[in-house]
Structures are given as C-alpha cells and as structure tokens.
Amino acid sequence: MMTTKVRVNLANPLELLELPGVSPEQVDTIVQFRTQHGPIRDATQLAGILGHAVPEALSEHADFSPSEATAPEAPGA
C-alpha cells in the first residue's frame, strides 16, 4: 500500500500537520525556515530545524523534493 507523502517544501501549514509528531509550533518553524533559507534537503536537516531527532514515521511520510521541481502539481503549473 502506498502512503501519501507530505511534500515538505510545498506543503501548506495544514498539510505539514499531517506529518507524525509535528506540532503547530513546529509547523511555524518549518514555514519560517523555508521562507528564509529555501527548501529543506532531508530528514537530517529537518531534525536540526526542529531541534530533535525526526521519528522514523515522519521520515517515511516526508518527501523532500525541492520546491522548484517541475512536477505537474507544483503551484502555478
């Protein structure tokens, strides 16, 4: 069964809340980081942003594709 991944670099705050173990405060931190520094590369970088290890369940649900990907579902496509 394919689980739906959350595209960390494209997700809105409500979508980011679907990540296991991410609080509303952490969603704000993720959004602020993306605004200031650009896309989040991987789970290791996300752990540094959140200030704690990322649970395996979160890693399994996170897609770290860059926001400038030419995917058809990208904003403005």
mmCIF file of the N, C-alpha and C atoms, coordinates in Angstrom:
data_MODEL
# 
_entry.id   MODEL 
# 
loop_
_atom_site.group_PDB 
_atom_site.id 
_atom_site.type_symbol 
_atom_site.label_atom_id 
_atom_site.label_alt_id 
_atom_site.label_comp_id 
_atom_site.label_asym_id 
_atom_site.label_entity_id 
_atom_site.label_seq_id 
_atom_site.pdbx_PDB_ins_code 
_atom_site.Cartn_x 
_atom_site.Cartn_y 
_atom_site.Cartn_z 
_atom_site.occupancy 
_atom_site.B_iso_or_equiv 
_atom_site.pdbx_formal_charge 
_atom_site.auth_seq_id 
_atom_site.auth_comp_id 
_atom_site.auth_asym_id 
_atom_site.auth_atom_id 
_atom_site.pdbx_PDB_model_num 
ATOM 1   N N  . MET A 1 1  ? 0.838  -1.192 0.000   1.00 0.00 ? 1  MET A N  1 
ATOM 2   C CA . MET A 1 1  ? 0.000  0.000  0.000   1.00 0.00 ? 1  MET A CA 1 
ATOM 3   C C  . MET A 1 1  ? 0.881  1.254  0.000   1.00 0.00 ? 1  MET A C  1 
ATOM 4   N N  . MET A 1 2  ? 0.530  2.179  -0.853  1.00 0.00 ? 2  MET A N  1 
ATOM 5   C CA . MET A 1 2  ? 1.297  3.421  -0.967  1.00 0.00 ? 2  MET A CA 1 
ATOM 6   C C  . MET A 1 2  ? 0.735  4.461  -0.006  1.00 0.00 ? 2  MET A C  1 
ATOM 7   N N  . THR A 1 3  ? 1.578  4.961  0.882   1.00 0.00 ? 3  THR A N  1 
ATOM 8   C CA . THR A 1 3  ? 1.120  6.007  1.784   1.00 0.00 ? 3  THR A CA 1 
ATOM 9   C C  . THR A 1 3  ? 1.321  7.357  1.111   1.00 0.00 ? 3  THR A C  1 
ATOM 10  N N  . THR A 1 4  ? 0.452  8.291  1.410   1.00 0.00 ? 4  THR A N  1 
ATOM 11  C CA . THR A 1 4  ? 0.563  9.628  0.848   1.00 0.00 ? 4  THR A CA 1 
ATOM 12  C C  . THR A 1 4  ? 1.701  10.352 1.556   1.00 0.00 ? 4  THR A C  1 
ATOM 13  N N  . LYS A 1 5  ? 2.606  10.896 0.762   1.00 0.00 ? 5  LYS A N  1 
ATOM 14  C CA . LYS A 1 5  ? 3.736  11.642 1.328   1.00 0.00 ? 5  LYS A CA 1 
ATOM 15  C C  . LYS A 1 5  ? 3.381  13.117 1.401   1.00 0.00 ? 5  LYS A C  1 
ATOM 16  N N  . VAL A 1 6  ? 3.922  13.776 2.410   1.00 0.00 ? 6  VAL A N  1 
ATOM 17  C CA . VAL A 1 6  ? 3.769  15.222 2.537   1.00 0.00 ? 6  VAL A CA 1 
ATOM 18  C C  . VAL A 1 6  ? 5.000  15.853 1.915   1.00 0.00 ? 6  VAL A C  1 
ATOM 19  N N  . ARG A 1 7  ? 4.795  16.710 0.926   1.00 0.00 ? 7  ARG A N  1 
ATOM 20  C CA . ARG A 1 7  ? 5.916  17.384 0.268   1.00 0.00 ? 7  ARG A CA 1 
ATOM 21  C C  . ARG A 1 7  ? 6.332  18.563 1.147   1.00 0.00 ? 7  ARG A C  1 
ATOM 22  N N  . VAL A 1 8  ? 7.349  18.325 1.942   1.00 0.00 ? 8  VAL A N  1 
ATOM 23  C CA . VAL A 1 8  ? 7.771  19.269 2.982   1.00 0.00 ? 8  VAL A CA 1 
ATOM 24  C C  . VAL A 1 8  ? 8.020  20.670 2.426   1.00 0.00 ? 8  VAL A C  1 
ATOM 25  N N  . ASN A 1 9  ? 8.548  20.765 1.219   1.00 0.00 ? 9  ASN A N  1 
ATOM 26  C CA . ASN A 1 9  ? 8.897  22.071 0.666   1.00 0.00 ? 9  ASN A CA 1 
ATOM 27  C C  . ASN A 1 9  ? 7.760  22.755 -0.089  1.00 0.00 ? 9  ASN A C  1 
ATOM 28  N N  . LEU A 1 10 ? 6.640  22.073 -0.262  1.00 0.00 ? 10 LEU A N  1 
ATOM 29  C CA . LEU A 1 10 ? 5.482  22.657 -0.942  1.00 0.00 ? 10 LEU A CA 1 
ATOM 30  C C  . LEU A 1 10 ? 4.239  22.710 -0.058  1.00 0.00 ? 10 LEU A C  1 
ATOM 31  N N  . ALA A 1 11 ? 4.232  21.922 1.005   1.00 0.00 ? 11 ALA A N  1 
ATOM 32  C CA . ALA A 1 11 ? 3.027  21.782 1.828   1.00 0.00 ? 11 ALA A CA 1 
ATOM 33  C C  . ALA A 1 11 ? 2.662  23.083 2.536   1.00 0.00 ? 11 ALA A C  1 
ATOM 34  N N  . ASN A 1 12 ? 1.346  23.293 2.653   1.00 0.00 ? 12 ASN A N  1 
ATOM 35  C CA . ASN A 1 12 ? 0.878  24.415 3.458   1.00 0.00 ? 12 ASN A CA 1 
ATOM 36  C C  . ASN A 1 12 ? 0.862  23.969 4.926   1.00 0.00 ? 12 ASN A C  1 
ATOM 37  N N  . PRO A 1 13 ? 0.622  24.896 5.858   1.00 0.00 ? 13 PRO A N  1 
ATOM 38  C CA . PRO A 1 13 ? 0.662  24.512 7.278   1.00 0.00 ? 13 PRO A CA 1 
ATOM 39  C C  . PRO A 1 13 ? -0.260 23.354 7.641   1.00 0.00 ? 13 PRO A C  1 
ATOM 40  N N  . LEU A 1 14 ? -1.467 23.304 7.087   1.00 0.00 ? 14 LEU A N  1 
ATOM 41  C CA . LEU A 1 14 ? -2.363 22.193 7.413   1.00 0.00 ? 14 LEU A CA 1 
ATOM 42  C C  . LEU A 1 14 ? -1.802 20.860 6.938   1.00 0.00 ? 14 LEU A C  1 
ATOM 43  N N  . GLU A 1 15 ? -1.188 20.864 5.759   1.00 0.00 ? 15 GLU A N  1 
ATOM 44  C CA . GLU A 1 15 ? -0.586 19.630 5.243   1.00 0.00 ? 15 GLU A CA 1 
ATOM 45  C C  . GLU A 1 15 ? 0.613  19.213 6.094   1.00 0.00 ? 15 GLU A C  1 
ATOM 46  N N  . LEU A 1 16 ? 1.411  20.179 6.542   1.00 0.00 ? 16 LEU A N  1 
ATOM 47  C CA . LEU A 1 16 ? 2.565  19.858 7.386   1.00 0.00 ? 16 LEU A CA 1 
ATOM 48  C C  . LEU A 1 16 ? 2.130  19.216 8.702   1.00 0.00 ? 16 LEU A C  1 
ATOM 49  N N  . LEU A 1 17 ? 0.940  19.573 9.185   1.00 0.00 ? 17 LEU A N  1 
ATOM 50  C CA . LEU A 1 17 ? 0.439  18.977 10.430  1.00 0.00 ? 17 LEU A CA 1 
ATOM 51  C C  . LEU A 1 17 ? 0.137  17.491 10.268  1.00 0.00 ? 17 LEU A C  1 
ATOM 52  N N  . GLU A 1 18 ? 0.044  17.004 9.023   1.00 0.00 ? 18 GLU A N  1 
ATOM 53  C CA . GLU A 1 18 ? -0.189 15.581 8.782   1.00 0.00 ? 18 GLU A CA 1 
ATOM 54  C C  . GLU A 1 18 ? 1.066  14.745 9.055   1.00 0.00 ? 18 GLU A C  1 
ATOM 55  N N  . LEU A 1 19 ? 2.217  15.393 9.170   1.00 0.00 ? 19 LEU A N  1 
ATOM 56  C CA . LEU A 1 19 ? 3.449  14.666 9.487   1.00 0.00 ? 19 LEU A CA 1 
ATOM 57  C C  . LEU A 1 19 ? 3.374  14.178 10.930  1.00 0.00 ? 19 LEU A C  1 
ATOM 58  N N  . PRO A 1 20 ? 3.675  12.903 11.172  1.00 0.00 ? 20 PRO A N  1 
ATOM 59  C CA . PRO A 1 20 ? 3.596  12.363 12.543  1.00 0.00 ? 20 PRO A CA 1 
ATOM 60  C C  . PRO A 1 20 ? 4.516  13.109 13.497  1.00 0.00 ? 20 PRO A C  1 
ATOM 61  N N  . GLY A 1 21 ? 3.965  13.533 14.633  1.00 0.00 ? 21 GLY A N  1 
ATOM 62  C CA . GLY A 1 21 ? 4.777  14.146 15.681  1.00 0.00 ? 21 GLY A CA 1 
ATOM 63  C C  . GLY A 1 21 ? 5.116  15.603 15.480  1.00 0.00 ? 21 GLY A C  1 
ATOM 64  N N  . VAL A 1 22 ? 4.532  16.270 14.470  1.00 0.00 ? 22 VAL A N  1 
ATOM 65  C CA . VAL A 1 22 ? 4.836  17.687 14.236  1.00 0.00 ? 22 VAL A CA 1 
ATOM 66  C C  . VAL A 1 22 ? 3.719  18.532 14.853  1.00 0.00 ? 22 VAL A C  1 
ATOM 67  N N  . SER A 1 23 ? 4.117  19.451 15.727  1.00 0.00 ? 23 SER A N  1 
ATOM 68  C CA . SER A 1 23 ? 3.160  20.321 16.415  1.00 0.00 ? 23 SER A CA 1 
ATOM 69  C C  . SER A 1 23 ? 2.915  21.591 15.594  1.00 0.00 ? 23 SER A C  1 
ATOM 70  N N  . PRO A 1 24 ? 1.858  22.325 15.904  1.00 0.00 ? 24 PRO A N  1 
ATOM 71  C CA . PRO A 1 24 ? 1.616  23.604 15.210  1.00 0.00 ? 24 PRO A CA 1 
ATOM 72  C C  . PRO A 1 24 ? 2.805  24.568 15.325  1.00 0.00 ? 24 PRO A C  1 
ATOM 73  N N  . GLU A 1 25 ? 3.459  24.584 16.476  1.00 0.00 ? 25 GLU A N  1 
ATOM 74  C CA . GLU A 1 25 ? 4.627  25.456 16.647  1.00 0.00 ? 25 GLU A CA 1 
ATOM 75  C C  . GLU A 1 25 ? 5.756  25.037 15.700  1.00 0.00 ? 25 GLU A C  1 
ATOM 76  N N  . GLN A 1 26 ? 5.933  23.715 15.550  1.00 0.00 ? 26 GLN A N  1 
ATOM 77  C CA . GLN A 1 26 ? 6.976  23.224 14.655  1.00 0.00 ? 26 GLN A CA 1 
ATOM 78  C C  . GLN A 1 26 ? 6.632  23.521 13.199  1.00 0.00 ? 26 GLN A C  1 
ATOM 79  N N  . VAL A 1 27 ? 5.350  23.482 12.858  1.00 0.00 ? 27 VAL A N  1 
ATOM 80  C CA . VAL A 1 27 ? 4.927  23.864 11.506  1.00 0.00 ? 27 VAL A CA 1 
ATOM 81  C C  . VAL A 1 27 ? 5.356  25.302 11.235  1.00 0.00 ? 27 VAL A C  1 
ATOM 82  N N  . ASP A 1 28 ? 5.133  26.206 12.203  1.00 0.00 ? 28 ASP A N  1 
ATOM 83  C CA . ASP A 1 28 ? 5.548  27.597 12.036  1.00 0.00 ? 28 ASP A CA 1 
ATOM 84  C C  . ASP A 1 28 ? 7.055  27.691 11.813  1.00 0.00 ? 28 ASP A C  1 
ATOM 85  N N  . THR A 1 29 ? 7.816  26.890 12.551  1.00 0.00 ? 29 THR A N  1 
ATOM 86  C CA . THR A 1 29 ? 9.271  26.878 12.423  1.00 0.00 ? 29 THR A CA 1 
ATOM 87  C C  . THR A 1 29 ? 9.682  26.410 11.023  1.00 0.00 ? 29 THR A C  1 
ATOM 88  N N  . ILE A 1 30 ? 9.032  25.370 10.525  1.00 0.00 ? 30 ILE A N  1 
ATOM 89  C CA . ILE A 1 30 ? 9.336  24.846 9.187   1.00 0.00 ? 30 ILE A CA 1 
ATOM 90  C C  . ILE A 1 30 ? 9.033  25.907 8.125   1.00 0.00 ? 30 ILE A C  1 
ATOM 91  N N  . VAL A 1 31 ? 7.872  26.543 8.223   1.00 0.00 ? 31 VAL A N  1 
ATOM 92  C CA . VAL A 1 31 ? 7.475  27.554 7.237   1.00 0.00 ? 31 VAL A CA 1 
ATOM 93  C C  . VAL A 1 31 ? 8.444  28.736 7.268   1.00 0.00 ? 31 VAL A C  1 
ATOM 94  N N  . GLN A 1 32 ? 8.816  29.182 8.470   1.00 0.00 ? 32 GLN A N  1 
ATOM 95  C CA . GLN A 1 32 ? 9.769  30.292 8.587   1.00 0.00 ? 32 GLN A CA 1 
ATOM 96  C C  . GLN A 1 32 ? 11.120 29.924 7.982   1.00 0.00 ? 32 GLN A C  1 
ATOM 97  N N  . PHE A 1 33 ? 11.587 28.694 8.241   1.00 0.00 ? 33 PHE A N  1 
ATOM 98  C CA . PHE A 1 33 ? 12.867 28.260 7.691   1.00 0.00 ? 33 PHE A CA 1 
ATOM 99  C C  . PHE A 1 33 ? 12.815 28.280 6.167   1.00 0.00 ? 33 PHE A C  1 
ATOM 100 N N  . ARG A 1 34 ? 11.757 27.721 5.590   1.00 0.00 ? 34 ARG A N  1 
ATOM 101 C CA . ARG A 1 34 ? 11.633 27.683 4.124   1.00 0.00 ? 34 ARG A CA 1 
ATOM 102 C C  . ARG A 1 34 ? 11.648 29.082 3.544   1.00 0.00 ? 34 ARG A C  1 
ATOM 103 N N  . THR A 1 35 ? 10.963 30.014 4.208   1.00 0.00 ? 35 THR A N  1 
ATOM 104 C CA . THR A 1 35 ? 10.897 31.396 3.726   1.00 0.00 ? 35 THR A CA 1 
ATOM 105 C C  . THR A 1 35 ? 12.281 32.040 3.730   1.00 0.00 ? 35 THR A C  1 
ATOM 106 N N  . GLN A 1 36 ? 13.039 31.794 4.789   1.00 0.00 ? 36 GLN A N  1 
ATOM 107 C CA . GLN A 1 36 ? 14.332 32.448 4.954   1.00 0.00 ? 36 GLN A CA 1 
ATOM 108 C C  . GLN A 1 36 ? 15.481 31.741 4.243   1.00 0.00 ? 36 GLN A C  1 
ATOM 109 N N  . HIS A 1 37 ? 15.422 30.416 4.145   1.00 0.00 ? 37 HIS A N  1 
ATOM 110 C CA . HIS A 1 37 ? 16.581 29.650 3.684   1.00 0.00 ? 37 HIS A CA 1 
ATOM 111 C C  . HIS A 1 37 ? 16.321 28.779 2.459   1.00 0.00 ? 37 HIS A C  1 
ATOM 112 N N  . GLY A 1 38 ? 15.066 28.659 2.051   1.00 0.00 ? 38 GLY A N  1 
ATOM 113 C CA . GLY A 1 38 ? 14.752 27.820 0.896   1.00 0.00 ? 38 GLY A CA 1 
ATOM 114 C C  . GLY A 1 38 ? 14.425 26.394 1.300   1.00 0.00 ? 38 GLY A C  1 
ATOM 115 N N  . PRO A 1 39 ? 14.451 25.497 0.315   1.00 0.00 ? 39 PRO A N  1 
ATOM 116 C CA . PRO A 1 39 ? 13.999 24.118 0.550   1.00 0.00 ? 39 PRO A CA 1 
ATOM 117 C C  . PRO A 1 39 ? 14.798 23.384 1.622   1.00 0.00 ? 39 PRO A C  1 
ATOM 118 N N  . ILE A 1 40 ? 14.109 22.498 2.322   1.00 0.00 ? 40 ILE A N  1 
ATOM 119 C CA . ILE A 1 40 ? 14.735 21.625 3.318   1.00 0.00 ? 40 ILE A CA 1 
ATOM 120 C C  . ILE A 1 40 ? 15.221 20.391 2.573   1.00 0.00 ? 40 ILE A C  1 
ATOM 121 N N  . ARG A 1 41 ? 16.489 20.042 2.749   1.00 0.00 ? 41 ARG A N  1 
ATOM 122 C CA . ARG A 1 41 ? 17.118 18.976 1.954   1.00 0.00 ? 41 ARG A CA 1 
ATOM 123 C C  . ARG A 1 41 ? 16.676 17.569 2.324   1.00 0.00 ? 41 ARG A C  1 
ATOM 124 N N  . ASP A 1 42 ? 16.598 17.289 3.637   1.00 0.00 ? 42 ASP A N  1 
ATOM 125 C CA . ASP A 1 42 ? 16.371 15.904 4.060   1.00 0.00 ? 42 ASP A CA 1 
ATOM 126 C C  . ASP A 1 42 ? 15.968 15.853 5.525   1.00 0.00 ? 42 ASP A C  1 
ATOM 127 N N  . ALA A 1 43 ? 15.736 14.644 6.023   1.00 0.00 ? 43 ALA A N  1 
ATOM 128 C CA . ALA A 1 43 ? 15.279 14.464 7.402   1.00 0.00 ? 43 ALA A CA 1 
ATOM 129 C C  . ALA A 1 43 ? 16.321 14.954 8.409   1.00 0.00 ? 43 ALA A C  1 
ATOM 130 N N  . THR A 1 44 ? 17.599 14.834 8.082   1.00 0.00 ? 44 THR A N  1 
ATOM 131 C CA . THR A 1 44 ? 18.653 15.299 8.992   1.00 0.00 ? 44 THR A CA 1 
ATOM 132 C C  . THR A 1 44 ? 18.566 16.811 9.171   1.00 0.00 ? 44 THR A C  1 
ATOM 133 N N  . GLN A 1 45 ? 18.383 17.531 8.066   1.00 0.00 ? 45 GLN A N  1 
ATOM 134 C CA . GLN A 1 45 ? 18.252 18.982 8.165   1.00 0.00 ? 45 GLN A CA 1 
ATOM 135 C C  . GLN A 1 45 ? 16.965 19.352 8.915   1.00 0.00 ? 45 GLN A C  1 
ATOM 136 N N  . LEU A 1 46 ? 15.885 18.629 8.646   1.00 0.00 ? 46 LEU A N  1 
ATOM 137 C CA . LEU A 1 46 ? 14.626 18.889 9.348   1.00 0.00 ? 46 LEU A CA 1 
ATOM 138 C C  . LEU A 1 46 ? 14.790 18.687 10.851  1.00 0.00 ? 46 LEU A C  1 
ATOM 139 N N  . ALA A 1 47 ? 15.526 17.648 11.243  1.00 0.00 ? 47 ALA A N  1 
ATOM 140 C CA . ALA A 1 47 ? 15.780 17.398 12.665  1.00 0.00 ? 47 ALA A CA 1 
ATOM 141 C C  . ALA A 1 47 ? 16.499 18.588 13.292  1.00 0.00 ? 47 ALA A C  1 
ATOM 142 N N  . GLY A 1 48 ? 17.472 19.150 12.576  1.00 0.00 ? 48 GLY A N  1 
ATOM 143 C CA . GLY A 1 48 ? 18.188 20.321 13.078  1.00 0.00 ? 48 GLY A CA 1 
ATOM 144 C C  . GLY A 1 48 ? 17.280 21.528 13.233  1.00 0.00 ? 48 GLY A C  1 
ATOM 145 N N  . ILE A 1 49 ? 16.357 21.700 12.290  1.00 0.00 ? 49 ILE A N  1 
ATOM 146 C CA . ILE A 1 49 ? 15.415 22.813 12.338  1.00 0.00 ? 49 ILE A CA 1 
ATOM 147 C C  . ILE A 1 49 ? 14.468 22.657 13.530  1.00 0.00 ? 49 ILE A C  1 
ATOM 148 N N  . LEU A 1 50 ? 14.004 21.437 13.750  1.00 0.00 ? 50 LEU A N  1 
ATOM 149 C CA . LEU A 1 50 ? 13.044 21.178 14.830  1.00 0.00 ? 50 LEU A CA 1 
ATOM 150 C C  . LEU A 1 50 ? 13.716 21.045 16.196  1.00 0.00 ? 50 LEU A C  1 
ATOM 151 N N  . GLY A 1 51 ? 15.030 20.807 16.208  1.00 0.00 ? 51 GLY A N  1 
ATOM 152 C CA . GLY A 1 51 ? 15.762 20.724 17.462  1.00 0.00 ? 51 GLY A CA 1 
ATOM 153 C C  . GLY A 1 51 ? 15.690 19.363 18.129  1.00 0.00 ? 51 GLY A C  1 
ATOM 154 N N  . HIS A 1 52 ? 15.276 18.339 17.394  1.00 0.00 ? 52 HIS A N  1 
ATOM 155 C CA . HIS A 1 52 ? 15.251 16.977 17.952  1.00 0.00 ? 52 HIS A CA 1 
ATOM 156 C C  . HIS A 1 52 ? 15.261 15.979 16.807  1.00 0.00 ? 52 HIS A C  1 
ATOM 157 N N  . ALA A 1 53 ? 15.554 14.743 17.131  1.00 0.00 ? 53 ALA A N  1 
ATOM 158 C CA . ALA A 1 53 ? 15.569 13.693 16.113  1.00 0.00 ? 53 ALA A CA 1 
ATOM 159 C C  . ALA A 1 53 ? 14.187 13.558 15.489  1.00 0.00 ? 53 ALA A C  1 
ATOM 160 N N  . VAL A 1 54 ? 14.176 13.249 14.211  1.00 0.00 ? 54 VAL A N  1 
ATOM 161 C CA . VAL A 1 54 ? 12.919 13.071 13.484  1.00 0.00 ? 54 VAL A CA 1 
ATOM 162 C C  . VAL A 1 54 ? 12.493 11.612 13.614  1.00 0.00 ? 54 VAL A C  1 
ATOM 163 N N  . PRO A 1 55 ? 11.278 11.353 14.085  1.00 0.00 ? 55 PRO A N  1 
ATOM 164 C CA . PRO A 1 55 ? 10.823 9.964  14.202  1.00 0.00 ? 55 PRO A CA 1 
ATOM 165 C C  . PRO A 1 55 ? 10.811 9.263  12.842  1.00 0.00 ? 55 PRO A C  1 
ATOM 166 N N  . GLU A 1 56 ? 11.048 7.961  12.848  1.00 0.00 ? 56 GLU A N  1 
ATOM 167 C CA . GLU A 1 56 ? 11.054 7.199  11.604  1.00 0.00 ? 56 GLU A CA 1 
ATOM 168 C C  . GLU A 1 56 ? 9.739  7.361  10.853  1.00 0.00 ? 56 GLU A C  1 
ATOM 169 N N  . ALA A 1 57 ? 8.628  7.395  11.574  1.00 0.00 ? 57 ALA A N  1 
ATOM 170 C CA . ALA A 1 57 ? 7.321  7.560  10.934  1.00 0.00 ? 57 ALA A CA 1 
ATOM 171 C C  . ALA A 1 57 ? 7.249  8.865  10.152  1.00 0.00 ? 57 ALA A C  1 
ATOM 172 N N  . LEU A 1 58 ? 7.860  9.917  10.694  1.00 0.00 ? 58 LEU A N  1 
ATOM 173 C CA . LEU A 1 58 ? 7.865  11.194 9.985   1.00 0.00 ? 58 LEU A CA 1 
ATOM 174 C C  . LEU A 1 58 ? 8.706  11.075 8.725   1.00 0.00 ? 58 LEU A C  1 
ATOM 175 N N  . SER A 1 59 ? 9.875  10.484 8.829   1.00 0.00 ? 59 SER A N  1 
ATOM 176 C CA . SER A 1 59 ? 10.743 10.315 7.655   1.00 0.00 ? 59 SER A CA 1 
ATOM 177 C C  . SER A 1 59 ? 10.034 9.560  6.536   1.00 0.00 ? 59 SER A C  1 
ATOM 178 N N  . GLU A 1 60 ? 9.239  8.561  6.918   1.00 0.00 ? 60 GLU A N  1 
ATOM 179 C CA . GLU A 1 60 ? 8.536  7.748  5.927   1.00 0.00 ? 60 GLU A CA 1 
ATOM 180 C C  . GLU A 1 60 ? 7.429  8.528  5.227   1.00 0.00 ? 60 GLU A C  1 
ATOM 181 N N  . HIS A 1 61 ? 6.916  9.574  5.869   1.00 0.00 ? 61 HIS A N  1 
ATOM 182 C CA . HIS A 1 61 ? 5.816  10.348 5.292   1.00 0.00 ? 61 HIS A CA 1 
ATOM 183 C C  . HIS A 1 61 ? 6.271  11.655 4.652   1.00 0.00 ? 61 HIS A C  1 
ATOM 184 N N  . ALA A 1 62 ? 7.554  11.960 4.748   1.00 0.00 ? 62 ALA A N  1 
ATOM 185 C CA . ALA A 1 62 ? 8.054  13.234 4.233   1.00 0.00 ? 62 ALA A CA 1 
ATOM 186 C C  . ALA A 1 62 ? 8.708  13.054 2.867   1.00 0.00 ? 62 ALA A C  1 
ATOM 187 N N  . ASP A 1 63 ? 8.376  13.957 1.965   1.00 0.00 ? 63 ASP A N  1 
ATOM 188 C CA . ASP A 1 63 ? 9.002  13.999 0.641   1.00 0.00 ? 63 ASP A CA 1 
ATOM 189 C C  . ASP A 1 63 ? 9.767  15.313 0.576   1.00 0.00 ? 63 ASP A C  1 
ATOM 190 N N  . PHE A 1 64 ? 11.077 15.224 0.400   1.00 0.00 ? 64 PHE A N  1 
ATOM 191 C CA . PHE A 1 64 ? 11.921 16.425 0.415   1.00 0.00 ? 64 PHE A CA 1 
ATOM 192 C C  . PHE A 1 64 ? 12.260 16.914 -0.993  1.00 0.00 ? 64 PHE A C  1 
ATOM 193 N N  . SER A 1 65 ? 11.412 16.606 -1.970  1.00 0.00 ? 65 SER A N  1 
ATOM 194 C CA . SER A 1 65 ? 11.634 17.122 -3.319  1.00 0.00 ? 65 SER A CA 1 
ATOM 195 C C  . SER A 1 65 ? 11.752 18.642 -3.246  1.00 0.00 ? 65 SER A C  1 
ATOM 196 N N  . PRO A 1 66 ? 12.671 19.211 -4.003  1.00 0.00 ? 66 PRO A N  1 
ATOM 197 C CA . PRO A 1 66 ? 12.809 20.671 -3.958  1.00 0.00 ? 66 PRO A CA 1 
ATOM 198 C C  . PRO A 1 66 ? 11.550 21.359 -4.470  1.00 0.00 ? 66 PRO A C  1 
ATOM 199 N N  . SER A 1 67 ? 11.291 22.538 -3.956  1.00 0.00 ? 67 SER A N  1 
ATOM 200 C CA . SER A 1 67 ? 10.072 23.258 -4.316  1.00 0.00 ? 67 SER A CA 1 
ATOM 201 C C  . SER A 1 67 ? 10.078 23.685 -5.778  1.00 0.00 ? 67 SER A C  1 
ATOM 202 N N  . GLU A 1 68 ? 11.252 23.788 -6.394  1.00 0.00 ? 68 GLU A N  1 
ATOM 203 C CA . GLU A 1 68 ? 11.303 24.215 -7.795  1.00 0.00 ? 68 GLU A CA 1 
ATOM 204 C C  . GLU A 1 68 ? 11.185 23.051 -8.776  1.00 0.00 ? 68 GLU A C  1 
ATOM 205 N N  . ALA A 1 69 ? 10.798 21.885 -8.286  1.00 0.00 ? 69 ALA A N  1 
ATOM 206 C CA . ALA A 1 69 ? 10.604 20.734 -9.157  1.00 0.00 ? 69 ALA A CA 1 
ATOM 207 C C  . ALA A 1 69 ? 9.541  21.037 -10.203 1.00 0.00 ? 69 ALA A C  1 
ATOM 208 N N  . THR A 1 70 ? 9.653  20.422 -11.343 1.00 0.00 ? 70 THR A N  1 
ATOM 209 C CA . THR A 1 70 ? 8.727  20.686 -12.435 1.00 0.00 ? 70 THR A CA 1 
ATOM 210 C C  . THR A 1 70 ? 7.546  19.716 -12.403 1.00 0.00 ? 70 THR A C  1 
ATOM 211 N N  . ALA A 1 71 ? 7.183  19.275 -11.221 1.00 0.00 ? 71 ALA A N  1 
ATOM 212 C CA . ALA A 1 71 ? 6.050  18.373 -11.069 1.00 0.00 ? 71 ALA A CA 1 
ATOM 213 C C  . ALA A 1 71 ? 4.756  19.069 -11.484 1.00 0.00 ? 71 ALA A C  1 
ATOM 214 N N  . PRO A 1 72 ? 3.851  18.349 -12.118 1.00 0.00 ? 72 PRO A N  1 
ATOM 215 C CA . PRO A 1 72 ? 2.617  18.967 -12.592 1.00 0.00 ? 72 PRO A CA 1 
ATOM 216 C C  . PRO A 1 72 ? 1.770  19.583 -11.494 1.00 0.00 ? 72 PRO A C  1 
ATOM 217 N N  . GLU A 1 73 ? 1.893  19.050 -10.262 1.00 0.00 ? 73 GLU A N  1 
ATOM 218 C CA . GLU A 1 73 ? 1.085  19.597 -9.185  1.00 0.00 ? 73 GLU A CA 1 
ATOM 219 C C  . GLU A 1 73 ? 1.732  20.812 -8.510  1.00 0.00 ? 73 GLU A C  1 
ATOM 220 N N  . ALA A 1 74 ? 2.875  21.252 -9.033  1.00 0.00 ? 74 ALA A N  1 
ATOM 221 C CA . ALA A 1 74 ? 3.552  22.406 -8.452  1.00 0.00 ? 74 ALA A CA 1 
ATOM 222 C C  . ALA A 1 74 ? 2.684  23.670 -8.629  1.00 0.00 ? 74 ALA A C  1 
ATOM 223 N N  . PRO A 1 75 ? 2.740  24.597 -7.680  1.00 0.00 ? 75 PRO A N  1 
ATOM 224 C CA . PRO A 1 75 ? 1.942  25.820 -7.795  1.00 0.00 ? 75 PRO A CA 1 
ATOM 225 C C  . PRO A 1 75 ? 2.221  26.550 -9.105  1.00 0.00 ? 75 PRO A C  1 
ATOM 226 N N  . GLY A 1 76 ? 1.184  27.010 -9.724  1.00 0.00 ? 76 GLY A N  1 
ATOM 227 C CA . GLY A 1 76 ? 1.339  27.756 -10.983 1.00 0.00 ? 76 GLY A CA 1 
ATOM 228 C C  . GLY A 1 76 ? 1.435  26.882 -12.210 1.00 0.00 ? 76 GLY A C  1 
ATOM 229 N N  . ALA A 1 77 ? 1.417  25.564 -12.031 1.00 0.00 ? 77 ALA A N  1 
ATOM 230 C CA . ALA A 1 77 ? 1.545  24.674 -13.184 1.00 0.00 ? 77 ALA A CA 1 
ATOM 231 C C  . ALA A 1 77 ? 0.224  24.583 -13.928 1.00 0.00 ? 77 ALA A C  1 
# 
